């Protein structure tokens, strides 16, 4: 099992939730209104794309993990080919063992 951490601009929340539903993800933990700074700039009022981030943690088996990652990659590719700004979303993954 792996833990995914999905960090994204909060304005993308509906689309991210839709992707998770489409991939069959039914349980996750979400931390709304997080702030930070990264490659696309600060989330605190100083940049053009200022706003808040959200973070979702979800533990998944490898097949479902790959399905979620593939869906997000496809979304980013679709946006790029359509001439849109790529969605500001990152996914990180690490091994996860449920203890209780």
Secondary structure, 3 states (H helix, E strand, C coil): CEEEEEEEEHHHHHHHHHHHHHCCCCCCEEEEEECCEECCEECCCCCCCCCCEEEEEEEECHHHHHHHHHHHHHHHHHHHHCCCCCCCEEEEEEECCCCC
